Amino acid sequence: MLIVYCQLYADTTDTCRASEWFRYAAYGQSLYADEHPDFVRMDIALTTNNPAFDYSGDGKRYTMQTFGNFGARLPIWRGNYQNFRFGLSITQFFNFNIWMDMVEQTTAPIVNTDFRIGVPSLTFIHRFNQSKLSDKNFIKNYSITLFPLRHESTHIGDELVLQRSDLGYALRRVNVSYNYSELNLTLNEPENRYLQTHTFRLGLMVMLQPNEGWYFVEERDGDINNIATNGKTIVNRKGYQRRYGPSGLPFEVYLQYQYQSPCSKHGFQAIVSAEIRNRALYGYSLLETQHSEEPRYSIADKHVFTYNLFVGARYNMRHYDGCFSRFSLGLRAYHGNCPYGMFRSVDNFSHIGLCFIYQ
């Protein structure tokens, strides 16, 4: 049984040690439709334009934009128990996302950057009938992943901050910065990259400090009276007033699906990945130019659905199944509120274009 398992799940019997430090675990990874994944992804996409980030001011309805995601899972420990029926892994996640307006001819500005990091995550997996796994087995395993503490911090590009100041916008910069925990349940982890697999994932992301909301504004960054009156207001260490936005529902829920076809003898396979997520649409206006003497009343941020889809092909390196052993090329499409930084107040944001993934 152990020999069959090793042949199905790995290229070498080295993977079959019961407990190892700093070795790759082939489960608990981001699926391809994740907007902020733990792998490298590059998009060149036709994107909905909006005055909030239209640096050139040409007013076009759509424009070409470049999105780069640089993520990784650093392995810390993995273990297998009861003849490899059960597995545990501890990994460290980080993610850096950059949005660039590469076709803007004046300066090709950085529009936004997002950073995500936290304490190590824990993934448990239960495998079924590992000695008989084949394409005929629809249900292969289930897993549970816990991210106890994550932090997101986002930053608008310098060129846009200066431009927003020159144009007299009430909000030059919004600080999207918060701590959260995340839990997801996965049916059919694509642990074996060669087998045909239908993967389903249900996830919940919960804000750890809901009284501070998803974002805040300091008076040096803009008019804090444009943020909801039911948000918390404090004075920071440097004497600047800070107002927190209303959190509304302090969580996000998402459902993901991914299909991988059987792998050809040359290492190629088809990949289809989709996500539906319910997330906060931030309630402030980035185009407001009127400054208010009194706090403006605002209801809590509402939640909207977002949709993400990847369709493409993947090449698997035949003699190595660790980090950075897969290359994918396809089309990726997104629709919903803008998923990046302070621009999450922009609704009906879409993009579709060429996507390269290095995993």
C-alpha positions in Angstrom: 0.0 0.0 0.0 2.7 2.4 0.9 4.6 1.8 -2.4 1.5 2.4 -4.4 0.8 5.6 -2.5 4.3 6.9 -3.2 4.0 6.2 -6.9 0.6 8.0 -7.0 1.6 11.1 -5.0 5.2 11.8 -5.7 8.1 11.4 -8.1 10.4 10.0 -5.4 10.1 7.9 -2.3 11.7 10.7 -0.4 8.2 12.3 -0.1 7.0 9.2 1.9 8.9 10.0 5.1 6.5 10.3 8.0 7.7 13.6 9.4 9.9 16.2 7.8 11.0 19.8 8.3 11.1 22.4 5.6 9.7 20.1 2.9 7.0 20.9 0.4 3.4 19.8 1.1 1.2 19.4 -2.0 -2.1 20.4 -0.3 -3.5 23.5 1.3 -2.4 25.7 -1.7 -4.3 28.5 -3.3 -6.6 27.6 -6.3 -6.1 29.5 -9.5 -9.2 31.7 -9.1 -7.9 33.1 -5.8 -7.4 36.9 -6.2 -4.5 37.0 -3.8 -2.8 33.6 -4.1 0.4 32.0 -2.8 2.0 31.7 -6.3 3.4 34.0 -9.0 0.9 35.3 -11.5 1.1 38.0 -14.2 -2.0 39.5 -16.0 -2.2 41.8 -19.0 -5.8 42.7 -19.1 -8.4 44.9 -20.7 -9.7 46.7 -17.7 -12.7 49.0 -16.8 -11.4 52.5 -16.6 -12.5 54.9 -13.8 -11.6 58.5 -13.0 -10.4 57.3 -9.5 -7.3 55.7 -11.1 -7.3 57.2 -14.6 -3.9 59.0 -14.3 -3.8 60.1 -18.0 -7.3 61.5 -17.7 -8.2 60.4 -21.3 -11.7 59.2 -20.1 -11.5 55.9 -22.1 -14.1 53.3 -21.0 -11.5 50.5 -21.0 -7.7 50.5 -20.8 -4.9 47.9 -20.8 -3.5 47.3 -17.3 -0.8 45.0 -15.8 -1.4 43.1 -12.6 1.5 41.2 -10.9 1.0 38.8 -8.0 4.1 37.5 -6.1 3.1 35.0 -3.5 4.7 31.9 -1.9 4.2 29.2 0.7 7.3 28.6 2.7 7.3 25.0 4.1 8.0 24.6 7.8 6.9 21.1 8.7 4.8 18.2 7.4 3.8 14.9 8.8 1.8 11.8 7.8 0.0 9.3 10.0 -1.8 6.0 9.9 -0.1 4.7 6.8 -0.4 8.2 5.2 -4.2 8.3 5.6 -3.9 11.6 7.6 -1.5 14.5 7.0 -0.6 17.7 8.7 1.5 20.6 7.3 2.6 24.0 8.7 3.5 26.7 6.1 4.3 30.4 6.0 2.3 32.5 3.5 3.1 35.9 2.1 1.7 37.8 -0.9 2.6 41.0 -2.7 0.4 42.4 -5.4 1.2 45.3 -7.7 -1.0 47.1 -10.2 0.7 49.1 -12.9 -0.7 51.3 -15.7 2.0 50.3 -18.2 0.4 51.9 -21.2 0.2 55.4 -19.7 2.8 57.3 -21.7 3.8 60.0 -19.2 5.1 57.9 -16.3 3.5 54.5 -16.4 2.5 54.8 -12.8 2.1 52.2 -10.1 -1.6 52.4 -9.2 -1.7 50.3 -6.1 0.2 47.7 -4.1 -1.2 45.2 -1.6 0.7 43.2 1.0 -0.5 40.2 3.0 1.5 38.3 5.6 0.7 36.5 8.9 1.6 33.7 11.3 2.1 30.2 9.8 -1.0 28.3 8.7 -2.0 24.8 9.6 -3.6 22.3 7.1 -5.1 18.9 8.0 -5.9 16.4 5.3 -7.7 13.1 5.4 -7.2 10.8 2.3 -9.6 8.1 1.3 -8.5 4.7 -0.2 -5.0 6.0 -1.0 -4.0 2.5 -2.3 -6.7 2.6 -5.0 -6.6 6.2 -6.2 -7.4 6.6 -9.9 -9.5 8.8 -12.2 -12.5 6.6 -11.2 -12.4 7.9 -7.6 -14.4 11.1 -7.5 -13.9 11.8 -3.8 -10.2 11.5 -3.0 -9.8 13.5 0.2 -10.9 16.5 2.3 -8.8 19.1 4.1 -9.2 21.9 6.6 -6.8 25.0 6.6 -6.6 27.5 9.3 -4.8 30.9 9.0 -4.9 32.1 12.7 -3.7 35.6 12.0 -3.2 37.5 8.7 -2.6 41.2 8.1 -3.3 43.1 4.9 -1.9 46.5 4.2 -2.4 48.4 0.9 -0.8 51.5 -0.6 -1.8 53.8 -3.5 1.0 54.7 -5.9 2.9 57.9 -5.3 2.0 59.4 -8.7 -1.7 59.0 -8.0 -1.4 60.5 -4.4 0.3 63.6 -5.9 -2.3 63.9 -8.6 -5.2 63.5 -6.2 -3.7 66.3 -4.1 -3.3 68.6 -7.2 -6.9 67.9 -8.2 -8.2 68.8 -4.8 -9.9 65.5 -3.9 -11.2 65.3 -0.4 -9.6 61.9 0.1 -6.0 61.7 -1.2 -5.3 58.4 0.4 -7.2 55.7 2.3 -5.4 53.3 4.6 -6.7 49.8 4.0 -5.1 48.0 6.9 -6.7 45.2 9.1 -6.0 41.9 10.8 -8.1 38.8 10.1 -8.3 35.0 10.5 -9.3 32.6 7.7 -10.7 29.1 7.6 -11.4 27.0 4.6 -12.8 23.5 4.0 -11.7 21.7 0.7 -13.1 18.6 -0.9 -10.7 16.9 -3.2 -7.4 18.7 -2.8 -5.5 18.5 -6.1 -2.7 16.8 -4.2 -1.8 14.6 -7.2 -1.1 17.0 -10.1 -1.5 14.1 -12.6 -5.0 12.9 -11.8 -8.3 14.3 -13.0 -9.8 16.2 -10.1 -12.8 18.3 -9.2 -11.9 20.5 -6.3 -14.5 22.4 -4.1 -13.5 24.9 -1.4 -15.6 26.9 1.0 -13.9 29.7 3.0 -14.6 32.2 5.7 -12.5 35.3 6.4 -13.2 37.1 9.7 -11.9 40.5 10.7 -10.3 40.4 14.2 -10.9 44.0 15.1 -14.3 44.8 13.7 -14.6 48.1 15.6 -11.7 49.5 13.5 -13.3 48.4 10.2 -11.5 47.6 7.0 -9.9 51.0 6.5 -9.1 54.4 8.2 -8.2 57.9 7.1 -5.9 60.3 8.9 -6.3 64.1 8.5 -3.0 64.4 6.7 -4.3 62.0 4.1 -7.6 63.7 3.5 -10.9 64.9 4.9 -11.8 62.5 7.7 -15.4 63.9 7.7 -15.9 62.0 4.4 -15.7 58.7 6.5 -18.8 57.5 8.3 -19.8 59.2 11.6 -20.4 55.7 13.1 -16.7 54.9 12.7 -14.2 55.2 15.5 -12.2 58.5 15.8 -8.9 58.6 17.7 -5.7 60.8 17.8 -2.5 58.9 16.8 0.9 59.3 18.4 1.8 62.2 16.2 -1.3 64.2 17.0 -3.3 63.5 13.8 -6.9 62.6 14.0 -7.8 59.2 12.6 -11.3 58.0 11.7 -12.1 54.3 11.1 -14.6 53.3 8.5 -17.7 51.3 9.4 -17.1 47.6 9.2 -20.6 46.5 8.3 -20.4 42.7 8.2 -16.9 41.9 9.5 -16.3 38.9 7.3 -16.1 37.6 3.7 -17.4 34.2 2.5 -16.2 32.6 -0.7 -16.8 29.4 -2.8 -14.2 28.1 -5.2 -14.2 25.3 -7.8 -11.3 24.0 -9.8 -11.0 21.3 -12.4 -7.8 19.7 -13.6 -7.9 17.2 -16.5 -5.8 14.0 -16.7 -2.2 14.8 -17.4 -0.9 13.9 -20.9 2.3 11.9 -21.3 4.0 15.2 -22.1 3.0 16.9 -18.9 0.1 19.1 -20.2 -3.4 19.4 -18.8 -6.4 21.7 -18.8 -7.3 23.9 -15.8 -10.6 25.6 -15.1 -11.0 27.6 -11.8 -13.8 29.8 -10.6 -14.6 31.8 -7.5 -17.7 33.6 -6.1 -17.0 35.8 -3.1 -19.1 38.1 -1.0 -17.0 41.1 0.1 -17.3 44.6 1.4 -17.9 47.5 -1.1 -16.2 50.4 0.7 -18.7 53.3 1.2 -16.6 56.5 0.6 -16.3 58.4 -2.7 -12.9 58.8 -4.3 -14.2 61.6 -6.6 -15.5 63.9 -3.9 -13.9 67.4 -4.0 -16.1 69.1 -1.4 -14.6 69.2 2.1 -17.1 69.0 5.0 -16.9 71.0 8.2 -19.1 68.4 10.0 -18.9 64.6 9.9 -21.1 63.1 7.2 -23.5 60.4 8.1 -22.9 57.1 6.4 -24.4 53.7 6.7 -22.2 50.6 7.1 -20.4 49.4 4.0 -22.6 47.0 2.0 -21.4 43.6 0.7 -21.4 42.6 -3.0 -20.6 39.5 -5.0 -17.4 39.2 -7.0 -16.7 36.7 -9.7 -13.3 35.4 -10.8 -12.6 32.8 -13.6 -9.4 31.2 -15.0 -9.4 28.9 -18.1 -6.1 27.6 -19.5 -3.5 24.9 -19.8 -0.8 23.8 -17.4 2.6 22.2 -18.0 4.0 20.0 -15.2 7.7 19.2 -14.8 7.9 15.5 -15.0 10.7 14.8 -12.5 9.9 17.3 -9.8 6.8 18.0 -7.8 7.9 20.7 -5.4 7.6 24.5 -5.4 7.7 26.2 -8.9 7.2 23.0 -10.9 4.1 24.0 -12.9 3.6 26.7 -15.6 0.1 27.8 -16.7 -1.1 30.1 -19.4 -4.7 31.1 -20.0 -7.4 33.7 -19.8 -8.5 35.2 -16.5 -11.7 37.3 -16.1 -12.9 39.3 -13.0 -16.1 41.2 -12.2 -17.2 42.9 -9.0 -16.0 45.8 -7.0 -12.3 46.6 -7.5 -10.3 44.0 -5.4 -7.3 46.3 -4.9 -6.6 48.6 -1.9 -8.5 51.8 -1.5 -10.1 51.3 -4.9 -12.5 48.7 -3.3 -15.1 51.5 -3.3 -15.2 51.3 -7.1 -18.1 49.0 -8.2 -18.8 47.3 -11.5 -15.0 46.8 -12.1 -14.1 44.2 -14.7 -11.0 42.9 -16.5 -10.2 40.1 -18.9 -6.9 39.2 -20.4 -3.9 36.9 -20.7 -2.7 35.3 -17.5 0.6 33.5 -16.8 1.0 31.4 -13.6 4.3 30.0 -12.1 3.5 27.7 -9.2 
